[in-house]
Amino acid sequence: MKPQAPSQRAPTFRVGCAGWSLPSRDAAGFGEGASTLQRYATRFGLVEINSSFYRLHKPETYARWAQSVPEGFRFSVKMPQAISHEHGLKGAGPLLAPFMEGVEQLGDRLGALLLQLPPRLAYDGRTASAFFRALRRRSAVAVACEPRHDSWFTDRADAMMVKHDIARVAADPARCPQAATPGGARHWSYWRWHGRPRMYYSSYAEDELRGLAAKARQAAQQGPAWVILDNTAHGHAVPNALRLQALLAENADA
């Protein structure tokens, strides 16, 4: 199966949050809906499902989520910790089947898969290639990988990801300078901003969001630019994502 970029019908930019929880102070700015997901989807066209990292969801759950959002909406789904953390990608191919059987129920709302690796997992080209080959035999959906060990930020690791059409996440805070910049396959870009200085808790300042908007616009010359705000612990992801979305819209109209 030939790998492919995110849907060509997708807008150049997509901004969303890790999960679709709406803080009470921001909820009034969203449209009506029978569920929080439906309300979230009135303002955002992207969301990252993180709960899939901890447990498998039933196929009918994914199907219900897909039916709850507009046609142009996209889900990014985090791959299970059994694959990334417990097995460290080694011999993890068989674990893909039960995960993908559920995820595939999202249909054309499935925009990407996210693979976040544990900080202890050093780069092993043979293991990583074997896993990505198994993944590509199963699916052509766009894949973003967030490695967190310095050994992944080399030309060799980058070339391996390009070979399997895997985009490397640009993360904040970055564990090394290269981690702040998108890598791997460059037909699309994927940022995950977790909050800084306190991960998951801190809000981003206006100048930081403006800087991210500028980077996303530059990357969008090569393909779609997707940004996830993961600073959800104190509810900052939603207002930060809304502000970033507004900044990108301003730049697009300029």
N, C-alpha and C positions, 0 to 999 in steps of 0.2 A: 504494500500500500504506500503510495507516494505521500510524503509529508506535505503539509500545506500551511500557509500563513493563516492568521485569523480572517474571518469572513471579509471578502472584498467590499461587501455592502456596509461594513462597519465604518463609523466615523473615524477620522484621523486620530482623535483623542478619545480615550475612555478614562473616566475617573470614578472610583468607587471606594468602598470600605471593606474591611475584613468583618464580614457579618452584616446583617441589616437592622441591627438594633438602632432605635431612634431615641436619643436623649430627650427628656420631656421639654427641655428649654428650646429644642429645635423642631419638635414634632409638628408644631402649628404651621411650619413653612412647607409641609408636604401635603400632597393631595389626598383625597379620600381613598379608602380601600378596605376590603374585608379582612385583610391581614396586614401585619407590619411589613412584610415583603412587598405587597402590592402598593402600600404607601411609599416605601423606599423607592420603588421603581418609577414613581411619578417625577422624581428629580434626578435619579442616577440611571445610567445604562449598563452598569457593571457592578458585580459584587463577588467577593471571594468567600467561598464556603470553607471555613476552617474546621468545623465540627467533624468533617470527614477524616481528619487526621487522627481523631481519637476513636471513632467507631464507624462501622459500615451502616449506611442508611439503606432502607428498603428501596427497591426500584420504584415502587408506587409513590414514595416520598419525593424522589427526584421528579417524577412525572407531574406530581401536584405542583411542585415549585415552578416547573416549566410552564404550566398552564396559568400560573398566577401573574406572569409578567408579559409585557408587550413583545411583539415580534422581534424588535431590534435589540432587546436586552440580552446580555451575555453573562454567564456564570464562569468563574474560574474556580476549579475544585482542587483543594489540597489533598495530596496523596497520603495514604495511611502511614502512621508511624511504624507499623510493622515492617513496611518496605524500607523506609529511610533510616530509622533509628534502631530497630531491633535486629534487622538483617543487614543493615548497612549496604543495601543493594545486592548483596551476595546471595545468589540462588533465590532471588525474590520474584522472578518471572511468574511462577505459579500464583503468587498473591495478587496479580493484576486482574485475573478473571472475575472474582467476586466484586471487586471494586468497580471495574469497568461495566459490569452488567447493570449496576445501579446508575452510574454516571451517564451511560449512553441513553438513559430514559429522558435526559434533558433535550435530546434531539438537537435542532439547530440553535438552541439557546446555550449549548455547551461551547464556550469560547476558548478555554484553555485548561490545562492541568498544571498545577504547581507542585514541584518537588523541593521541599526544604530539607537540607541535610544537616545532621548534628555537627556542632563545632569540632567534635573529636574525629570525624570521619575524614581521613586523609585521602588524597586522590590516588586511585588505583585504576589505571586506564583500562585494563582487561575487564575488571569487574563492572566499571561504569559502562563500557561499550556493550558488554553482554546484556546488561539490564536495558539499556536504551534500544538495542536491537529487538529485544522481546517486546518492549513497549510499542515500537514502530510496527511490529508485525500485527499488533492488536489495534492500533489507532493512528490516524493521521492528524489528530487534533494538535493545535499548537501547545508546546510545552515550555514552561519556564522553570529553571533550576536555580535554587538559592543555596550555593555551597557556603560553608562558614569556616572552612579550614584553609589556611594560606596556600597550601599546596595546589589548590584548584585554580589559582589565579596565575597561570602560566600559559605560554603560547601553545604548549602541547595539549593541555586540558581544553583550551579554547578551541583548538582545531578539532578535537574529538567531539565537542558539542556541535560545532558547525557540521561535521560529517553526519550527525544524527538529527540535524535540524532542531537543536535545543537552544533556546535563548537563555543567557545567564542574567539573573535578576540584578538590578542595581539597588542596593540596600542602604538604608540609613537607620541607625548609625552603621558606618562601614567598618568592618574588622581590619581591613587593610585598604590602602588608597584605591586599588583596582576594583574593590567591591562596590564602590560608589557609582561605577559606570557600567552601563549595559554591555554585555559581551556575548560570546557564542554566536548563534545565528542572528543576523542583523536585519532580517526583513520585518521585525517588529521589536519593540522594547517594552520592558516590564519593570516598573519601580515598585518596591515595597518600603514604605517609610513607617518605621515602628515607633517614632517618638524620640526626642533628644532634648535635654541630656538624660532624662529618665525614660528608658524604653517602656512603651505601652501607655505611659502616663502623661508625658509632656506634650504640650501643644506646640505647633510650629508658628514662628513669627512671620509677619507679612513679607519681609525680605527673603526669608527662606522659601516661602511658597512661590514668590516671584522668580527666584533662581531656578526652582524646579520647573516652573512653566517654561522658562527659556530653554532648559535642557530638553524638555519634552518636544518643544517646537522644532528644535534642531534635529532630534532623532526622528521626528515624523517625516523628514525629507527622505528617509529610507523605508518607512513603513509605519503602520499604526503604533501609537505610543499609549501604553496602558499604565495607570498609576493607582496603587492601592494604599490607602491610609490605614495603618494598623494600630494607631495610638488610641485604642478604644477604652482603656481602663477607666479614665475619667470623662469619657464621652467627647474627646476632642476630634476624633476621626471625622465625624459628620461635618462640623463647621469648617474644619481644615479642607475637606474634600470639596465642599460647596464653594469655598473661596478660590481654591485652585481651579475648579471648573469655570468660575466666573472670569478668572484671569486668562485662561486659555480662550474663552469666548471673546474677550476684549481684544486679545492679540489677533484672533482670526478675523475680526472685523476691521482691524487697523489697515 
